[in-house]
Structures are given as structure tokens and as C-alpha cells.
Amino acid sequence: MFGLFKRKKTEPAPAATSPQETAEDGTSAEAILDVPADGLEHETTAMPTPGRVEGGANRALPQSEPSRTEAQTAALADEAESAPRKRSWSERLKAGLARTRQNLSGLFGRRRIDEELLEEIETTLLLADCGVEATQWLMDALRRRIKKDGLTDAEQLRDVMAELLTELLLPLQQPLEIEAHQPFIIMVTGVNGAGKTTSIGKLAKYFQSQGKTVLLGAGDTFRAAAREQLVVWGERNGVPVIAQEHGDPAAVAFDAVQAAKARGVDVAIIDTAGRLPTQLHLMDEIAKVRRVIAKAEPGAPHEVLLVLDANIGQNAITQVEAFDKAVGLTGLVLTKLDGTAKGGVIAAIARRCPKPVRFIGVGEGIDDLRPFSARDFVEALLGIER
């Protein structure tokens, strides 16, 4: 209880509970901001307001807390040490790519380089969704380096493989620059289930962390849950959302652009309805949304992002090619690198249809979407420690 009640002298007053003890429920600010995959609001427990007794009137806080005993202090210290530590970005990325890393790491042990080993590496790359073209490029380059450098031990191949993969992926490492336009208008596309709407919410938080103002456009009017989920993200991030209960996606996009210009926001992110690449008449509708955005703001959209599920393997290539043809992609967001994805599809993209990978996502947390770094990705994939 905050505050003390008057009692008879014969009845000892209860000890005041410290703010730390009442507030330490394990809930972090990031967990509160996180939106579950189903897009539904989940009830959170509000913390009591300091100085207010539940069901009673406000009372003054005591001027000082009773001192803790040594046993209480030691118990609190033990509890703090046992609390789970939040993993760093590199640790989360490594966990997300663990499946492929474990398969590759067993090949770089203490054994001599021979044709059998090279065939095993080739098979592992193919199974990791690297695709035929990227795998063939890597194996040809690896064989040249073995011959050139006179390599004999498999342990030597790990660093060589890291160099080659980094060389392959480095052209995809192009951070998104938004300073050239205000508002900077981003159009987001992708198939249903790729994590499109959730990625928009995380992008909003990312730009906010850079001191930018953000506005969202709920252009996925065909799926009510998408609109509602985006509104939830807007409320939790304190970001305005332009939405219509029933409306044309292009009309929502137009209104969002106009609102962004009128309010002077830095970044406007516009969602679009999920589409399969084979639904040509629906792909045409997304192209219409793009044209309407360009009418509302000449030169816009300044970025057209495709959200890709990292688990879909070579189907990612089909999606990139189809959406690029329909709306002219300028960048990719690779999601769901959370332990089940193989990760090699990014190498296939680098060879078949190279588009800048602006962001990658490794989980459901609010900060689990970061700009793509080729070196960090390769080190996590091969288990290389700096």
C-alpha cells in the first residue's frame, strides 16, 4: 500500500511496499508495444498510480521507504540476476539462422578437402534455399579459391565461404534514405501472411526512433483484420492512421498522401491488399494504387517495398519478379527469420533478381526489424565470431 493508515498503538502498522516490488512484474515497455501475430488487442495490467489507494482517496506518499534487511536485499539481487537477459540483435539473428548454420558447421570440421566434401557443401546450399544459380556461382568461386590458395583443410573453407557470400550479398545492402522528400511516401505490397501489416507497424516505430513523424494509410480494405491491426499499431505508436471502413484502396492511398502533405509529416507508409502473383487482375489493381499515389504527389511513391516471408523458398523469386513487373519494386523486407527459415533465399535473390534488401525481421518484437547488413547476416549464417 502507498501511504499509511492511522491505527491504534497496540496494532503495528503494516510495512510499506516499495515501488520496485509492486512494479517488477516482468513486463517491459517493448513487450507492451508488441502486437501479436493475430493483430488482436490483448489485455494488459495497468500499474497503480503512485499515491492512490485502490478504491479509496488519494493519500500522500511517505517521505522515505523503510530500509530493507540484508536478506531482502540479497533476495532482490538474486531475482535480478535470474531474470532473463534480452538478447542482442546479433544473437537473435544467429538464432533465426540456426537451422542452416547447424547444417553448414558440421562440414567445416577437421577433414581434408575432397570432391565428396564439396558435393556435401553444394547439397547443403541447395537445401538452404540458395537456388541453383547462386549455389553454382558459390561452388565455382570456392573451387577457384581452393586451387589458387592451395587449401587442404576443410576448416579453411569457412572464412573463404564467408568472403564469397559477403561479396554476393553486399550489393543488396542499400539502406533506405528518406531525406530527399517530405513527405517520403512508402508503398508496401506482398501476399497475405507474409507479415506485411506487422512490418508496417515496426517500420513506423523504426522511423520514430530516428525522430521522424509518421502517418499510416490502411489501404488493405479487402481484409478488415488488416485495417484493424494497422489501427492498433497506430494507437500503440501514437501514429495517425488514415482508414475507411468500406472504400476503394486507391481512394485510401490518395487520402493518406493528402493528409501527410497537410500535416507536414516526414514519412507516410501505405498498406495495400495482399495479392498472389498469379492473380493478374488484382495485381492490376495494385498498379492502379501506385498511379493514384503518383497523381496525389508527383514522383511518389518514393519507395515500393515487397514484404517476403523467408520460409517460402524459391517462390520468393516468383513473387519478386511478378510484383516488380506490376509496380516497380525498389526494395525488399525479408521477414520471419525466426529459427524455421533457412535464410539462403537471399542468395538466390542476389543472383536472379537483385533488389535492395532494406530490412530483415527476426521475430515478433517491436525492435525485431532492422536494416540489412550483409556482413552480419553472413557471420550469423556461418557462426563466425568477430
Secondary structure, 3 states (H helix, E strand, C coil): CCCCCCCCCCCCCCCCCCHHHHHCCCCCHHHHHCCCCCCCCCCCCCCCCCCECCCCCECCCCCCCCCCCHHHHHHHHHHHHHCCCCCCHHHHHHHHCHHHHHHHHCCCCCCECCHHHHHHHHHHHHHCCCHHHHHHHHHHHHHHHHHHHCCCEHHHHHHHHHHHHHHHHHHHCCCCCCCCCCCEEEEEECCCCCCHHHHHHHHHHHHHHCCCCEEEECCCCCCHHHHHHHHHHHHHHCCCEECCCCCCHHHHHHHHHHHHHHHCCCEEEEECCCCCCCCHHHHHHHHHHHHHHHHHCCCCCCEEEEEEECCCCCHHHHHHHHHHHHHCCCEEEEECCCCCCCCCHHHHHHHHCCCCEEEEECCCCCCCEEECCHHHHHHHHHCCCC
